[in-house]
Amino acid sequence: MTQELPIEGPAETELHRLIEILKKNEVIVRYQKAEENIKENRALEQLVEAIKSKQKEAAAFEYYAKPAAAEKTVAELAELNKQLKDSVAVQQYREALWDANELLENVIGIIQRGVDAAIEKEEP
């Protein structure tokens, strides 16, 4: 998270502090490890490449009006997608992503309620 933020002053300092706290949170760390495992998993990479290839094949068979070949390729594609979905690494990644997203949504909700309360106090 090194992008420029359009915030200055104390809010920027607090935002950077929050980012550092979140980077160390066990949910975020687990997500980052799961993401790294996915990126480094050669078997999954090969499976994804096979899926992309089958998708192109299916599209070509559809284009050239070869329904039997297209149907067979779609069935093979469904099996490859099932293998990907059932992969332990993918399941762990999805769970970690879900948890990280939930954490961030909760943090955003807390911040939003704080901002709303501050705005209400300032209104006459």
OpenMM code with the backbone's topology and positions (N, CA, C; nanometers):
from openmm import Vec3, app, unit

residues = "MET THR GLN GLU LEU PRO ILE GLU GLY PRO ALA GLU THR GLU LEU HIS ARG LEU ILE GLU ILE LEU LYS LYS ASN GLU VAL ILE VAL ARG TYR GLN LYS ALA GLU GLU ASN ILE LYS GLU ASN ARG ALA LEU GLU GLN LEU VAL GLU ALA ILE LYS SER LYS GLN LYS GLU ALA ALA ALA PHE GLU TYR TYR ALA LYS PRO ALA ALA ALA GLU LYS THR VAL ALA GLU LEU ALA GLU LEU ASN LYS GLN LEU LYS ASP SER VAL ALA VAL GLN GLN TYR ARG GLU ALA LEU TRP ASP ALA ASN GLU LEU LEU GLU ASN VAL ILE GLY ILE ILE GLN ARG GLY VAL ASP ALA ALA ILE GLU LYS GLU GLU PRO".split()
positions = [
    Vec3(0.0839, -0.1184, 0.0000),
    Vec3(0.0000, 0.0000, 0.0000),
    Vec3(0.0878, 0.1240, 0.0000),
    Vec3(0.1418, 0.1550, -0.1143),
    Vec3(0.2312, 0.2690, -0.1227),
    Vec3(0.1754, 0.3787, -0.2120),
    Vec3(0.0497, 0.3723, -0.2447),
    Vec3(-0.0075, 0.4733, -0.3316),
    Vec3(-0.0268, 0.6041, -0.2563),
    Vec3(-0.0291, 0.7129, -0.3334),
    Vec3(-0.0504, 0.8445, -0.2751),
    Vec3(-0.1943, 0.8583, -0.2274),
    Vec3(-0.2103, 0.9141, -0.1096),
    Vec3(-0.3431, 0.9331, -0.0534),
    Vec3(-0.3784, 1.0816, -0.0579),
    Vec3(-0.5014, 1.1148, -0.0963),
    Vec3(-0.5408, 1.2553, -0.1064),
    Vec3(-0.5805, 1.3142, 0.0293),
    Vec3(-0.5087, 1.2768, 0.1325),
    Vec3(-0.5391, 1.3223, 0.2681),
    Vec3(-0.4129, 1.3839, 0.3256),
    Vec3(-0.4295, 1.4923, 0.3997),
    Vec3(-0.3137, 1.5595, 0.4586),
    Vec3(-0.3368, 1.5822, 0.6068),
    Vec3(-0.2298, 1.6125, 0.6760),
    Vec3(-0.2375, 1.6483, 0.8163),
    Vec3(-0.2597, 1.5305, 0.9084),
    Vec3(-0.3283, 1.5557, 1.0204),
    Vec3(-0.3499, 1.4512, 1.1206),
    Vec3(-0.4262, 1.3308, 1.0660),
    Vec3(-0.5180, 1.3542, 0.9749),
    Vec3(-0.5943, 1.2428, 0.9180),
    Vec3(-0.5015, 1.1493, 0.8413),
    Vec3(-0.4048, 1.2049, 0.7706),
    Vec3(-0.3088, 1.1232, 0.6962),
    Vec3(-0.2245, 1.0391, 0.7920),
    Vec3(-0.1815, 1.0998, 0.9012),
    Vec3(-0.1026, 1.0277, 1.0012),
    Vec3(-0.1828, 0.9122, 1.0592),
    Vec3(-0.3064, 0.9383, 1.0930),
    Vec3(-0.3921, 0.8338, 1.1494),
    Vec3(-0.4212, 0.7239, 1.0470),
    Vec3(-0.4379, 0.7640, 0.9223),
    Vec3(-0.4631, 0.6661, 0.8174),
    Vec3(-0.3421, 0.5728, 0.8008),
    Vec3(-0.2234, 0.6301, 0.7998),
    Vec3(-0.1026, 0.5481, 0.7894),
    Vec3(-0.0882, 0.4558, 0.9103),
    Vec3(-0.1248, 0.5056, 1.0245),
    Vec3(-0.1210, 0.4224, 1.1457),
    Vec3(-0.2187, 0.3057, 1.1341),
    Vec3(-0.3384, 0.3330, 1.0856),
    Vec3(-0.4390, 0.2286, 1.0655),
    Vec3(-0.3908, 0.1253, 0.9637),
    Vec3(-0.3298, 0.1716, 0.8555),
    Vec3(-0.2769, 0.0802, 0.7537),
    Vec3(-0.1720, -0.0120, 0.8142),
    Vec3(-0.0836, 0.0424, 0.8945),
    Vec3(0.0204, -0.0396, 0.9578),
    Vec3(-0.0407, -0.1418, 1.0539),
    Vec3(-0.1415, -0.1021, 1.1262),
    Vec3(-0.2102, -0.1952, 1.2179),
    Vec3(-0.2758, -0.3065, 1.1377),
    Vec3(-0.3421, -0.2708, 1.0287),
    Vec3(-0.4093, -0.3713, 0.9460),
    Vec3(-0.3094, -0.4667, 0.8816),
    Vec3(-0.1945, -0.4160, 0.8393),
    Vec3(-0.0929, -0.5022, 0.7788),
    Vec3(-0.0474, -0.6118, 0.8743),
    Vec3(-0.0526, -0.5832, 1.0038),
    Vec3(-0.0075, -0.6791, 1.1048),
    Vec3(-0.1208, -0.7675, 1.1572),
    Vec3(-0.2432, -0.7378, 1.1198),
    Vec3(-0.3585, -0.8149, 1.1664),
    Vec3(-0.3507, -0.9578, 1.1140),
    Vec3(-0.3799, -1.0548, 1.2008),
    Vec3(-0.3667, -1.1962, 1.1627),
    Vec3(-0.4545, -1.2334, 1.0437),
    Vec3(-0.5704, -1.1722, 1.0295),
    Vec3(-0.6598, -1.2021, 0.9168),
    Vec3(-0.5953, -1.1567, 0.7852),
    Vec3(-0.5376, -1.0376, 0.7869),
    Vec3(-0.4731, -0.9839, 0.6668),
    Vec3(-0.3464, -1.0628, 0.6352),
    Vec3(-0.2701, -1.0974, 0.7357),
    Vec3(-0.1480, -1.1765, 0.7161),
    Vec3(-0.1835, -1.3127, 0.6559),
    Vec3(-0.2892, -1.3759, 0.7073),
    Vec3(-0.3318, -1.5058, 0.6552),
    Vec3(-0.3750, -1.4934, 0.5095),
    Vec3(-0.4463, -1.3861, 0.4782),
    Vec3(-0.4869, -1.3634, 0.3395),
    Vec3(-0.3643, -1.3464, 0.2495),
    Vec3(-0.2678, -1.2676, 0.2934),
    Vec3(-0.1487, -1.2434, 0.2121),
    Vec3(-0.0699, -1.3722, 0.1891),
    Vec3(-0.0633, -1.4570, 0.2915),
    Vec3(0.0057, -1.5859, 0.2757),
    Vec3(-0.0699, -1.6758, 0.1783),
    Vec3(-0.2010, -1.6789, 0.1883),
    Vec3(-0.2819, -1.7601, 0.0969),
    Vec3(-0.2669, -1.7103, -0.0464),
    Vec3(-0.2639, -1.5794, -0.0628),
    Vec3(-0.2464, -1.5211, -0.1959),
    Vec3(-0.1097, -1.5584, -0.2529),
    Vec3(-0.0080, -1.5527, -0.1704),
    Vec3(0.1269, -1.5892, -0.2140),
    Vec3(0.1325, -1.7372, -0.2520),
    Vec3(0.0667, -1.8227, -0.1731),
    Vec3(0.0624, -1.9664, -0.2048),
    Vec3(-0.0026, -1.9906, -0.3400),
    Vec3(-0.1081, -1.9175, -0.3694),
    Vec3(-0.1764, -1.9313, -0.4983),
    Vec3(-0.0821, -1.8891, -0.6115),
    Vec3(-0.0136, -1.7783, -0.5942),
    Vec3(0.0753, -1.7270, -0.6986),
    Vec3(0.1917, -1.8226, -0.7259),
    Vec3(0.2382, -1.8919, -0.6224),
    Vec3(0.3540, -1.9793, -0.6358),
    Vec3(0.3174, -2.1240, -0.6715),
    Vec3(0.1902, -2.1557, -0.6797),
    Vec3(0.1460, -2.2926, -0.7029),
    Vec3(0.1461, -2.3235, -0.8535),
    Vec3(0.2468, -2.3977, -0.8979),
    Vec3(0.2614, -2.4301, -1.0406),
    Vec3(0.1437, -2.5135, -1.0913),
    Vec3(0.0957, -2.6068, -1.0099),
    Vec3(-0.0149, -2.6925, -1.0530),
    Vec3(-0.1398, -2.6086, -1.0810),
    Vec3(-0.1663, -2.5106, -0.9946),
    Vec3(-0.2822, -2.4232, -1.0174),
    Vec3(-0.2607, -2.3365, -1.1407),
    Vec3(-0.1394, -2.2906, -1.1590),
    Vec3(-0.1084, -2.2085, -1.2761),
    Vec3(-0.1335, -2.2880, -1.4043),
    Vec3(-0.0912, -2.4147, -1.4040),
    Vec3(-0.1135, -2.4996, -1.5204),
    Vec3(-0.2627, -2.5269, -1.5408),
    Vec3(-0.3338, -2.5443, -1.4315),
    Vec3(-0.4779, -2.5668, -1.4401),
    Vec3(-0.5492, -2.4449, -1.4985),
    Vec3(-0.5094, -2.3279, -1.4557),
    Vec3(-0.5687, -2.2034, -1.5074),
    Vec3(-0.5378, -2.1896, -1.6566),
    Vec3(-0.4156, -2.2222, -1.6959),
    Vec3(-0.3804, -2.2162, -1.8378),
    Vec3(-0.4630, -2.3162, -1.9188),
    Vec3(-0.4849, -2.4361, -1.8642),
    Vec3(-0.5678, -2.5365, -1.9321),
    Vec3(-0.7113, -2.4866, -1.9468),
    Vec3(-0.7619, -2.4197, -1.8438),
    Vec3(-0.8976, -2.3638, -1.8494),
    Vec3(-0.9062, -2.2571, -1.9589),
    Vec3(-0.8081, -2.1690, -1.9644),
    Vec3(-0.8076, -2.0649, -2.0674),
    Vec3(-0.8045, -2.1268, -2.2072),
    Vec3(-0.7242, -2.2297, -2.2231),
    Vec3(-0.7135, -2.2980, -2.3517),
    Vec3(-0.8475, -2.3622, -2.3911),
    Vec3(-0.9112, -2.4291, -2.2956),
    Vec3(-1.0401, -2.4927, -2.3228),
    Vec3(-1.1474, -2.3885, -2.3546),
    Vec3(-1.1406, -2.2731, -2.2884),
    Vec3(-1.2364, -2.1668, -2.3180),
    Vec3(-1.2215, -2.1201, -2.4629),
    Vec3(-1.0959, -2.1053, -2.5074),
    Vec3(-1.0709, -2.0649, -2.6460),
    Vec3(-1.1202, -2.1722, -2.7426),
    Vec3(-1.0940, -2.2983, -2.7088),
    Vec3(-1.1404, -2.4091, -2.7924),
    Vec3(-1.2932, -2.4067, -2.8043),
    Vec3(-1.3590, -2.3932, -2.6911),
    Vec3(-1.5056, -2.3925, -2.6904),
    Vec3(-1.5592, -2.2788, -2.7763),
    Vec3(-1.4979, -2.1617, -2.7629),
    Vec3(-1.5418, -2.0464, -2.8427),
    Vec3(-1.5205, -2.0725, -2.9916),
    Vec3(-1.4082, -2.1335, -3.0258),
    Vec3(-1.3802, -2.1632, -3.1670),
    Vec3(-1.4807, -2.2640, -3.2214),
    Vec3(-1.5110, -2.3679, -3.1432),
    Vec3(-1.6081, -2.4682, -3.1886),
    Vec3(-1.7465, -2.4060, -3.2054),
    Vec3(-1.7819, -2.3156, -3.1154),
    Vec3(-1.9111, -2.2462, -3.1276),
    Vec3(-1.9122, -2.1612, -3.2554),
    Vec3(-1.8033, -2.0905, -3.2771),
    Vec3(-1.7939, -2.0015, -3.3926),
    Vec3(-1.8054, -2.0793, -3.5236),
    Vec3(-1.7387, -2.1943, -3.5284),
    Vec3(-1.7389, -2.2742, -3.6505),
    Vec3(-1.8539, -2.3753, -3.6549),
    Vec3(-1.9514, -2.3567, -3.5691),
    Vec3(-2.0740, -2.4384, -3.5662),
    Vec3(-2.0439, -2.5879, -3.5591),
    Vec3(-1.9667, -2.6238, -3.4602),
    Vec3(-1.9362, -2.7650, -3.4345),
    Vec3(-1.9905, -2.7978, -3.2955),
    Vec3(-2.1219, -2.8188, -3.2857),
    Vec3(-2.1866, -2.8341, -3.1555),
    Vec3(-2.1377, -2.9546, -3.0747),
    Vec3(-2.1091, -3.0663, -3.1398),
    Vec3(-2.0637, -3.1847, -3.0651),
    Vec3(-1.9280, -3.1582, -3.0013),
    Vec3(-1.8379, -3.0990, -3.0775),
    Vec3(-1.7046, -3.0679, -3.0245),
    Vec3(-1.7149, -2.9611, -2.9153),
    Vec3(-1.8008, -2.8628, -2.9372),
    Vec3(-1.8190, -2.7574, -2.8372),
    Vec3(-1.8736, -2.8154, -2.7079),
    Vec3(-1.9703, -2.9047, -2.7200),
    Vec3(-2.0308, -2.9668, -2.6008),
    Vec3(-1.9272, -3.0479, -2.5230),
    Vec3(-1.8465, -3.1238, -2.5951),
    Vec3(-1.7412, -3.2030, -2.5300),
    Vec3(-1.6412, -3.1115, -2.4593),
    Vec3(-1.6029, -3.0045, -2.5256),
    Vec3(-1.5063, -2.9108, -2.4676),
    Vec3(-1.5653, -2.8405, -2.3459),
    Vec3(-1.6916, -2.8050, -2.3505),
    Vec3(-1.7583, -2.7409, -2.2364),
    Vec3(-1.7610, -2.8371, -2.1170),
    Vec3(-1.7830, -2.9648, -2.1420),
    Vec3(-1.7821, -3.0642, -2.0339),
    Vec3(-1.6420, -3.0758, -1.9734),
    Vec3(-1.5398, -3.0755, -2.0587),
    Vec3(-1.4016, -3.0798, -2.0094),
    Vec3(-1.3704, -2.9537, -1.9286),
    Vec3(-1.4196, -2.8423, -1.9773),
    Vec3(-1.3995, -2.7145, -1.9083),
    Vec3(-1.4656, -2.7156, -1.7710),
    Vec3(-1.5831, -2.7722, -1.7630),
    Vec3(-1.6539, -2.7813, -1.6350),
    Vec3(-1.5739, -2.8660, -1.5360),
    Vec3(-1.5138, -2.9737, -1.5834),
    Vec3(-1.4323, -3.0589, -1.4960),
    Vec3(-1.3079, -2.9849, -1.4482),
    Vec3(-1.2440, -2.9112, -1.5368),
    Vec3(-1.1260, -2.8328, -1.4976),
    Vec3(-1.1633, -2.7262, -1.3945),
    Vec3(-1.2759, -2.6586, -1.4168),
    Vec3(-1.3222, -2.5575, -1.3206),
    Vec3(-1.3540, -2.6190, -1.1849),
    Vec3(-1.4093, -2.7404, -1.1865),
    Vec3(-1.4382, -2.8105, -1.0605),
    Vec3(-1.3085, -2.8424, -0.9877),
    Vec3(-1.2079, -2.8881, -1.0621),
    Vec3(-1.0782, -2.9176, -1.0016),
    Vec3(-1.0193, -2.7927, -0.9371),
    Vec3(-1.0309, -2.6799, -1.0069),
    Vec3(-0.9788, -2.5539, -0.9532),
    Vec3(-1.0542, -2.5152, -0.8265),
    Vec3(-1.1863, -2.5217, -0.8330),
    Vec3(-1.2704, -2.4843, -0.7188),
    Vec3(-1.2450, -2.5742, -0.5984),
    Vec3(-1.2218, -2.7026, -0.6237),
    Vec3(-1.2024, -2.7993, -0.5157),
    Vec3(-1.0604, -2.8021, -0.4605),
    Vec3(-0.9704, -2.7293, -0.5215),
    Vec3(-0.8316, -2.7250, -0.4750),
    Vec3(-0.8261, -2.6688, -0.3325),
    Vec3(-0.7489, -2.7331, -0.2481),
    Vec3(-0.7351, -2.6886, -0.1093),
    Vec3(-0.6793, -2.5465, -0.1036),
    Vec3(-0.5800, -2.5185, -0.1876),
    Vec3(-0.5194, -2.3849, -0.1879),
    Vec3(-0.6216, -2.2785, -0.2266),
    Vec3(-0.7056, -2.3091, -0.3241),
    Vec3(-0.8073, -2.2130, -0.3675),
    Vec3(-0.9124, -2.1939, -0.2582),
    Vec3(-0.9520, -2.3020, -0.1942),
    Vec3(-1.0493, -2.2918, -0.0852),
    Vec3(-0.9932, -2.2083, 0.0298),
    Vec3(-0.8660, -2.2298, 0.0636),
    Vec3(-0.8031, -2.1513, 0.1696),
    Vec3(-0.7952, -2.0044, 0.1304),
    Vec3(-0.7616, -1.9796, 0.0042),
    Vec3(-0.7538, -1.8423, -0.0440),
    Vec3(-0.8907, -1.7745, -0.0366),
    Vec3(-0.9940, -1.8434, -0.0830),
    Vec3(-1.1286, -1.7841, -0.0798),
    Vec3(-1.1738, -1.7535, 0.0630),
    Vec3(-1.1448, -1.8453, 0.1538),
    Vec3(-1.1819, -1.8233, 0.2934),
    Vec3(-1.1057, -1.7042, 0.3516),
    Vec3(-0.9759, -1.6988, 0.3234),
    Vec3(-0.8947, -1.5879, 0.3741),
    Vec3(-0.9399, -1.4557, 0.3128),
    Vec3(-0.9731, -1.4568, 0.1848),
    Vec3(-1.0221, -1.3363, 0.1178),
    Vec3(-1.1538, -1.2907, 0.1790),
    Vec3(-1.2432, -1.3851, 0.2048),
    Vec3(-1.3724, -1.3540, 0.2670),
    Vec3(-1.3506, -1.2883, 0.4034),
    Vec3(-1.2628, -1.3478, 0.4846),
    Vec3(-1.2363, -1.2957, 0.6185),
    Vec3(-1.1725, -1.1568, 0.6119),
    Vec3(-1.0771, -1.1385, 0.5205),
    Vec3(-1.0109, -1.0083, 0.5072),
    Vec3(-1.1113, -0.9023, 0.4619),
    Vec3(-1.1959, -0.9382, 0.3677),
    Vec3(-1.2977, -0.8454, 0.3197),
    Vec3(-1.3932, -0.8065, 0.4329),
    Vec3(-1.4329, -0.9049, 0.5105),
    Vec3(-1.5233, -0.8781, 0.6231),
    Vec3(-1.4572, -0.7836, 0.7240),
    Vec3(-1.3306, -0.8080, 0.7546),
    Vec3(-1.2570, -0.7205, 0.8462),
    Vec3(-1.2539, -0.5774, 0.7934),
    Vec3(-1.2185, -0.5624, 0.6660),
    Vec3(-1.2090, -0.4283, 0.6081),
    Vec3(-1.3451, -0.3588, 0.6015),
    Vec3(-1.4502, -0.4347, 0.5725),
    Vec3(-1.5844, -0.3758, 0.5731),
    Vec3(-1.6221, -0.3275, 0.7129),
    Vec3(-1.5842, -0.4038, 0.8156),
    Vec3(-1.6119, -0.3614, 0.9533),
    Vec3(-1.5350, -0.2349, 0.9888),
    Vec3(-1.4091, -0.2282, 0.9488),
    Vec3(-1.3272, -0.1091, 0.9756),
    Vec3(-1.3882, 0.0120, 0.9048),
    Vec3(-1.4260, -0.0055, 0.7803),
    Vec3(-1.4870, 0.1046, 0.7049),
    Vec3(-1.6181, 0.1481, 0.7700),
    Vec3(-1.6967, 0.0527, 0.8171),
    Vec3(-1.8223, 0.0857, 0.8854),
    Vec3(-1.7987, 0.1674, 1.0115),
    Vec3(-1.6981, 0.1285, 1.0883),
    Vec3(-1.6649, 0.2019, 1.2111),
    Vec3(-1.6220, 0.3446, 1.1775),
    Vec3(-1.5371, 0.3577, 1.0759),
    Vec3(-1.4913, 0.4909, 1.0348),
    Vec3(-1.6094, 0.5742, 0.9862),
    Vec3(-1.6957, 0.5132, 0.9057),
    Vec3(-1.8113, 0.5859, 0.8522),
    Vec3(-1.9027, 0.6352, 0.9643),
    Vec3(-1.9279, 0.5492, 1.0623),
    Vec3(-2.0125, 0.5916, 1.1749),
    Vec3(-1.9470, 0.7047, 1.2529),
    Vec3(-1.8148, 0.6988, 1.2691),
    Vec3(-1.7431, 0.8064, 1.3383),
    Vec3(-1.7511, 0.9371, 1.2628),
    Vec3(-1.7362, 0.9301, 1.1316),
    Vec3(-1.7456, 1.0509, 1.0485),
    Vec3(-1.8873, 1.1065, 1.0532),
    Vec3(-1.9859, 1.0184, 1.0418),
    Vec3(-2.1255, 1.0629, 1.0483),
    Vec3(-2.1557, 1.1312, 1.1822),
    Vec3(-2.1064, 1.0721, 1.2902),
    Vec3(-2.1313, 1.1306, 1.4232),
    Vec3(-2.0639, 1.2670, 1.4349),
    Vec3(-1.9429, 1.2803, 1.3812),
    Vec3(-1.8713, 1.4083, 1.3860),
    Vec3(-1.9450, 1.5138, 1.3052),
    Vec3(-1.9982, 1.4747, 1.1903),
    Vec3(-2.0724, 1.5682, 1.1059),
    Vec3(-2.2006, 1.6132, 1.1758),
    Vec3(-2.2700, 1.5187, 1.2388),
    Vec3(-2.3931, 1.5531, 1.3100),
    Vec3(-2.3678, 1.6492, 1.4248),
    Vec3(-2.2547, 1.6339, 1.4929),
    Vec3(-2.2199, 1.7252, 1.6037),
    Vec3(-2.1966, 1.8666, 1.5532),
    Vec3(-2.1388, 1.8775, 1.4338),
    Vec3(-2.1046, 2.0093, 1.3798),
    Vec3(-2.2253, 2.0817, 1.3224),
    Vec3(-2.3279, 2.0094, 1.2817),
    Vec3(-2.4443, 2.0724, 1.2216),
    Vec3(-2.5239, 2.1468, 1.3282),
    Vec3(-2.5735, 2.2665, 1.2927),
    Vec3(-2.6484, 2.3468, 1.3902),
    Vec3(-2.7856, 2.2920, 1.4201),
] * unit.nanometer
topology = app.Topology()
chain = topology.addChain("A")
for resn in residues:
    res = topology.addResidue(resn, chain)
    for name in ("N", "CA", "C"):
        topology.addAtom(name, app.Element.getBySymbol(name[0]), res)
